[in-house]
């Protein structure tokens, strides 16, 4: 459980990024019909989930932990933030190109 907390940014960030990528392939069709920016809203939600997972990784370590736990915590933090950045770029692209332009 503790190792999962240290690697939450890496695991959860990767899962929500993959989910957002797949939603980017499916949602433009319904986005074109409804004229609601569904992909931008989902990108915002999963981006916040990735940031929350990165913060869990950062807060998961305790003072006096072994060097490997500090490394895993920092790895989870940076990976979660990197996934959040990638999700933000996907969300920004969905605001530039609507589903009807595909």
Backbone as JSON Lines, residues from 0, in Angstrom:
{"i":0,"aa":"X","n":[0.82,-1.2,0.0],"ca":[0.0,0.0,0.0],"c":[0.86,1.26,0.0]}
{"i":1,"aa":"X","n":[1.92,1.22,0.77],"ca":[2.79,2.39,0.85],"c":[3.52,2.64,-0.46]}
{"i":2,"aa":"X","n":[3.96,1.58,-1.12],"ca":[4.63,1.75,-2.41],"c":[3.67,2.29,-3.46]}
{"i":3,"aa":"X","n":[2.41,1.86,-3.39],"ca":[1.43,2.4,-4.34],"c":[1.24,3.89,-4.11]}
{"i":4,"aa":"X","n":[1.26,4.31,-2.85],"ca":[1.1,5.73,-2.56],"c":[2.28,6.53,-3.11]}
{"i":5,"aa":"X","n":[3.48,5.96,-3.02],"ca":[4.66,6.64,-3.55],"c":[4.64,6.72,-5.07]}
{"i":6,"aa":"X","n":[4.04,5.73,-5.69],"ca":[4.0,5.69,-7.16],"c":[2.63,6.07,-7.72]}
{"i":7,"aa":"X","n":[1.81,6.72,-6.93],"ca":[0.45,7.09,-7.38],"c":[0.5,8.0,-8.6]}
{"i":8,"aa":"X","n":[1.42,8.94,-8.63],"ca":[1.52,9.84,-9.77],"c":[1.86,9.11,-11.05]}
{"i":9,"aa":"X","n":[2.69,8.1,-10.94],"ca":[3.09,7.33,-12.12],"c":[1.96,6.43,-12.59]}
{"i":10,"aa":"X","n":[1.33,5.7,-11.68],"ca":[0.31,4.74,-12.09],"c":[-1.01,5.43,-12.44]}
{"i":11,"aa":"X","n":[-1.51,6.26,-11.54],"ca":[-2.79,6.93,-11.8],"c":[-2.65,7.92,-12.95]}
{"i":12,"aa":"X","n":[-1.54,8.64,-12.98],"ca":[-1.32,9.59,-14.07],"c":[-1.31,8.91,-15.43]}
{"i":13,"aa":"X","n":[-0.67,7.76,-15.51],"ca":[-0.64,7.02,-16.77],"c":[-2.0,6.49,-17.18]}
{"i":14,"aa":"X","n":[-2.76,6.03,-16.19],"ca":[-4.09,5.49,-16.48],"c":[-5.02,6.6,-16.95]}
{"i":15,"aa":"X","n":[-5.01,7.74,-16.27],"ca":[-5.94,8.81,-16.68],"c":[-5.49,9.45,-17.99]}
{"i":16,"aa":"X","n":[-4.19,9.47,-18.26],"ca":[-3.74,9.99,-19.56],"c":[-4.21,9.06,-20.68]}
{"i":17,"aa":"X","n":[-4.07,7.76,-20.49],"ca":[-4.54,6.81,-21.5],"c":[-6.05,6.9,-21.7]}
{"i":18,"aa":"X","n":[-6.77,7.09,-20.61],"ca":[-8.22,7.25,-20.7],"c":[-8.57,8.51,-21.47]}
{"i":19,"aa":"X","n":[-7.87,9.59,-21.19],"ca":[-8.13,10.85,-21.89],"c":[-7.8,10.73,-23.38]}
{"i":20,"aa":"X","n":[-6.76,10.01,-23.69],"ca":[-6.39,9.8,-25.09],"c":[-7.48,9.02,-25.82]}
{"i":21,"aa":"X","n":[-8.01,7.98,-25.18],"ca":[-9.07,7.2,-25.82],"c":[-10.36,8.01,-25.94]}
{"i":22,"aa":"X","n":[-10.66,8.82,-24.92],"ca":[-11.83,9.69,-25.0],"c":[-11.68,10.72,-26.11]}
{"i":23,"aa":"X","n":[-10.45,11.12,-26.39],"ca":[-10.18,12.04,-27.48],"c":[-10.51,11.46,-28.84]}
{"i":24,"aa":"X","n":[-10.54,10.14,-28.93],"ca":[-10.92,9.48,-30.17],"c":[-12.43,9.27,-30.27]}
{"i":25,"aa":"X","n":[-13.11,9.17,-29.12],"ca":[-14.54,8.85,-29.13],"c":[-15.44,10.07,-28.99]}
{"i":26,"aa":"X","n":[-15.06,11.05,-28.2],"ca":[-15.94,12.16,-27.88],"c":[-16.16,13.2,-28.99]}
{"i":27,"aa":"X","n":[-15.27,13.37,-29.96],"ca":[-15.54,14.41,-30.97],"c":[-16.84,14.24,-31.73]}
{"i":28,"aa":"X","n":[-17.31,13.01,-31.9],"ca":[-18.55,12.8,-32.64],"c":[-19.75,13.31,-31.85]}
{"i":29,"aa":"X","n":[-19.8,13.0,-30.58],"ca":[-20.9,13.51,-29.77],"c":[-20.72,15.0,-29.47]}
{"i":30,"aa":"X","n":[-19.47,15.45,-29.43],"ca":[-19.2,16.87,-29.23],"c":[-19.7,17.7,-30.41]}
{"i":31,"aa":"X","n":[-19.62,17.16,-31.58],"ca":[-20.1,17.86,-32.78],"c":[-21.62,17.98,-32.76]}
{"i":32,"aa":"X","n":[-22.29,16.93,-32.29],"ca":[-23.75,16.95,-32.25],"c":[-24.3,17.87,-31.17]}
{"i":33,"aa":"X","n":[-23.66,17.89,-30.0],"ca":[-24.22,18.63,-28.87],"c":[-23.67,20.05,-28.74]}
{"i":34,"aa":"X","n":[-22.56,20.33,-29.38],"ca":[-21.9,21.65,-29.29],"c":[-21.46,21.98,-27.86]}
{"i":35,"aa":"X","n":[-21.16,20.98,-27.08],"ca":[-20.62,21.15,-25.73],"c":[-19.19,20.65,-25.75]}
{"i":36,"aa":"X","n":[-18.29,21.37,-25.12],"ca":[-16.86,21.01,-25.12],"c":[-16.62,19.87,-24.13]}
{"i":37,"aa":"X","n":[-17.09,18.68,-24.5],"ca":[-16.97,17.52,-23.61],"c":[-15.52,17.13,-23.37]}
{"i":38,"aa":"X","n":[-14.73,17.17,-24.4],"ca":[-13.34,16.75,-24.27],"c":[-12.54,17.71,-23.42]}
{"i":39,"aa":"X","n":[-12.83,18.98,-23.51],"ca":[-12.13,19.95,-22.66],"c":[-12.52,19.75,-21.2]}
{"i":40,"aa":"X","n":[-13.77,19.45,-20.94],"ca":[-14.21,19.2,-19.57],"c":[-13.61,17.93,-18.99]}
{"i":41,"aa":"X","n":[-13.57,16.88,-19.81],"ca":[-12.97,15.64,-19.32],"c":[-11.46,15.8,-19.15]}
{"i":42,"aa":"X","n":[-10.82,16.58,-20.01],"ca":[-9.39,16.83,-19.86],"c":[-9.1,17.58,-18.56]}
{"i":43,"aa":"X","n":[-9.96,18.51,-18.23],"ca":[-9.8,19.24,-16.98],"c":[-9.95,18.3,-15.78]}
{"i":44,"aa":"X","n":[-10.95,17.43,-15.83],"ca":[-11.19,16.51,-14.71],"c":[-10.04,15.52,-14.53]}
{"i":45,"aa":"X","n":[-9.58,14.91,-15.61],"ca":[-8.51,13.92,-15.47],"c":[-7.17,14.6,-15.23]}
{"i":46,"aa":"X","n":[-7.01,15.83,-15.69],"ca":[-5.79,16.57,-15.37],"c":[-5.69,16.87,-13.89]}
{"i":47,"aa":"X","n":[-6.81,17.23,-13.29],"ca":[-6.82,17.45,-11.84],"c":[-6.6,16.15,-11.08]}
{"i":48,"aa":"X","n":[-7.1,15.04,-11.61],"ca":[-6.85,13.75,-10.98],"c":[-5.37,13.39,-11.04]}
{"i":49,"aa":"X","n":[-4.71,13.7,-12.14],"ca":[-3.28,13.43,-12.26],"c":[-2.46,14.3,-11.3]}
{"i":50,"aa":"X","n":[-2.86,15.56,-11.14],"ca":[-2.17,16.44,-10.19],"c":[-2.39,15.95,-8.77]}
{"i":51,"aa":"X","n":[-3.6,15.5,-8.46],"ca":[-3.88,14.98,-7.12],"c":[-3.05,13.73,-6.84]}
{"i":52,"aa":"X","n":[-2.89,12.86,-7.84],"ca":[-2.07,11.67,-7.66],"c":[-0.6,12.04,-7.48]}
{"i":53,"aa":"X","n":[-0.15,13.06,-8.19],"ca":[1.23,13.52,-8.02],"c":[1.45,14.05,-6.61]}
{"i":54,"aa":"X","n":[0.48,14.78,-6.1],"ca":[0.6,15.29,-4.73],"c":[0.55,14.17,-3.7]}
{"i":55,"aa":"X","n":[-0.22,13.12,-3.99],"ca":[-0.21,11.95,-3.11],"c":[1.17,11.31,-3.05]}
{"i":56,"aa":"X","n":[1.82,11.26,-4.19],"ca":[3.18,10.71,-4.22],"c":[4.13,11.57,-3.39]}
{"i":57,"aa":"X","n":[3.99,12.85,-3.49],"ca":[4.86,13.76,-2.75],"c":[4.62,13.65,-1.25]}
{"i":58,"aa":"X","n":[3.35,13.56,-0.85],"ca":[3.0,13.51,0.56],"c":[3.16,12.11,1.16]}
{"i":59,"aa":"X","n":[3.38,11.11,0.32],"ca":[3.46,9.74,0.8],"c":[4.75,9.39,1.53]}
{"i":60,"aa":"X","n":[5.77,10.18,1.37],"ca":[7.03,9.84,2.04],"c":[7.1,10.5,3.41]}
{"i":61,"aa":"X","n":[7.91,9.9,4.25],"ca":[8.06,10.39,5.62],"c":[9.52,10.76,5.86]}
{"i":62,"aa":"X","n":[9.77,11.64,6.83],"ca":[11.17,11.96,7.15],"c":[11.92,10.7,7.6]}
{"i":63,"aa":"X","n":[13.1,10.55,7.11],"ca":[13.93,9.41,7.48],"c":[13.7,8.18,6.63]}
{"i":64,"aa":"X","n":[12.96,8.32,5.51],"ca":[12.75,7.19,4.62],"c":[14.06,6.79,3.93]}
{"i":65,"aa":"X","n":[14.07,5.58,3.43],"ca":[15.22,5.1,2.67],"c":[15.33,5.88,1.37]}
{"i":66,"aa":"X","n":[16.51,5.84,0.79],"ca":[16.77,6.6,-0.44],"c":[15.87,6.12,-1.59]}
{"i":67,"aa":"X","n":[15.56,4.83,-1.61],"ca":[14.71,4.33,-2.68],"c":[13.28,4.87,-2.54]}
{"i":68,"aa":"X","n":[12.8,5.05,-1.33],"ca":[11.46,5.61,-1.15],"c":[11.41,7.08,-1.54]}
{"i":69,"aa":"X","n":[12.47,7.81,-1.26],"ca":[12.55,9.21,-1.68],"c":[12.57,9.29,-3.21]}
{"i":70,"aa":"X","n":[13.33,8.4,-3.84],"ca":[13.38,8.36,-5.3],"c":[12.02,8.04,-5.9]}
{"i":71,"aa":"X","n":[11.33,7.03,-5.33],"ca":[10.01,6.66,-5.84],"c":[9.01,7.78,-5.66]}
{"i":72,"aa":"X","n":[9.11,8.49,-4.56],"ca":[8.22,9.61,-4.31],"c":[8.44,10.72,-5.33]}
{"i":73,"aa":"X","n":[9.67,11.04,-5.59],"ca":[9.97,12.08,-6.58],"c":[9.62,11.63,-7.99]}
{"i":74,"aa":"X","n":[9.83,10.35,-8.27],"ca":[9.45,9.82,-9.58],"c":[7.94,9.92,-9.78]}
{"i":75,"aa":"X","n":[7.18,9.55,-8.76],"ca":[5.72,9.65,-8.85],"c":[5.26,11.08,-9.01]}
{"i":76,"aa":"X","n":[5.89,12.0,-8.29],"ca":[5.55,13.42,-8.4],"c":[5.81,13.94,-9.81]}
{"i":77,"aa":"X","n":[7.0,13.71,-10.31],"ca":[7.35,14.25,-11.63],"c":[6.56,13.59,-12.75]}
{"i":78,"aa":"X","n":[6.34,12.28,-12.64],"ca":[5.56,11.59,-13.68],"c":[4.11,12.07,-13.68]}
{"i":79,"aa":"X","n":[3.54,12.26,-12.49],"ca":[2.17,12.77,-12.43],"c":[2.04,14.16,-13.01]}
{"i":80,"aa":"X","n":[3.01,15.01,-12.75],"ca":[2.99,16.36,-13.32],"c":[3.21,16.33,-14.82]}
{"i":81,"aa":"X","n":[4.05,15.42,-15.29],"ca":[4.27,15.29,-16.73],"c":[3.0,14.81,-17.44]}
{"i":82,"aa":"X","n":[2.32,13.84,-16.84],"ca":[1.05,13.39,-17.42],"c":[0.01,14.51,-17.39]}
{"i":83,"aa":"X","n":[-0.01,15.29,-16.33],"ca":[-0.95,16.41,-16.25],"c":[-0.67,17.44,-17.34]}
{"i":84,"aa":"X","n":[0.6,17.67,-17.64],"ca":[0.96,18.6,-18.71],"c":[0.51,18.06,-20.07]}
{"i":85,"aa":"X","n":[0.7,16.77,-20.3],"ca":[0.27,16.17,-21.56],"c":[-1.25,16.24,-21.7]}
{"i":86,"aa":"X","n":[-1.96,16.03,-20.6],"ca":[-3.42,16.13,-20.63],"c":[-3.85,17.57,-20.89]}
{"i":87,"aa":"X","n":[-3.14,18.53,-20.32],"ca":[-3.46,19.94,-20.56],"c":[-3.27,20.3,-22.03]}
{"i":88,"aa":"X","n":[-2.23,19.75,-22.65],"ca":[-2.03,20.01,-24.08],"c":[-3.14,19.38,-24.91]}
{"i":89,"aa":"X","n":[-3.58,18.18,-24.54],"ca":[-4.69,17.56,-25.26],"c":[-5.98,18.37,-25.09]}
{"i":90,"aa":"X","n":[-6.19,18.89,-23.89],"ca":[-7.38,19.71,-23.65],"c":[-7.34,21.0,-24.43]}
{"i":91,"aa":"X","n":[-6.15,21.6,-24.52],"ca":[-6.02,22.83,-25.29],"c":[-6.25,22.57,-26.78]}
{"i":92,"aa":"X","n":[-5.79,21.43,-27.26],"ca":[-6.02,21.09,-28.67],"c":[-7.5,20.88,-28.94]}
{"i":93,"aa":"X","n":[-8.22,20.36,-27.96],"ca":[-9.65,20.17,-28.19],"c":[-10.41,21.49,-28.21]}
{"i":94,"aa":"X","n":[-9.85,22.52,-27.63],"ca":[-10.49,23.84,-27.71],"c":[-10.21,24.52,-29.03]}
{"i":95,"aa":"X","n":[-9.08,24.18,-29.67],"ca":[-8.72,24.79,-30.94],"c":[-9.47,24.13,-32.1]}
{"i":96,"aa":"X","n":[-9.49,22.8,-32.08],"ca":[-10.18,22.05,-33.13],"c":[-11.4,21.39,-32.51]}
{"i":97,"aa":"X","n":[-12.56,21.68,-33.05],"ca":[-13.78,21.07,-32.52],"c":[-13.98,19.7,-33.14]}
{"i":98,"aa":"X","n":[-14.95,18.97,-32.64],"ca":[-15.22,17.62,-33.18],"c":[-15.75,17.63,-34.6]}
{"i":99,"aa":"X","n":[-16.35,18.72,-35.01],"ca":[-16.92,18.8,-36.35],"c":[-15.84,18.96,-37.44]}
{"i":100,"aa":"X","n":[-14.64,19.33,-37.05],"ca":[-13.57,19.56,-38.02],"c":[-12.78,18.29,-38.34]}
{"i":101,"aa":"X","n":[-13.13,17.21,-37.73],"ca":[-12.41,15.96,-37.98],"c":[-12.85,15.31,-39.25]}
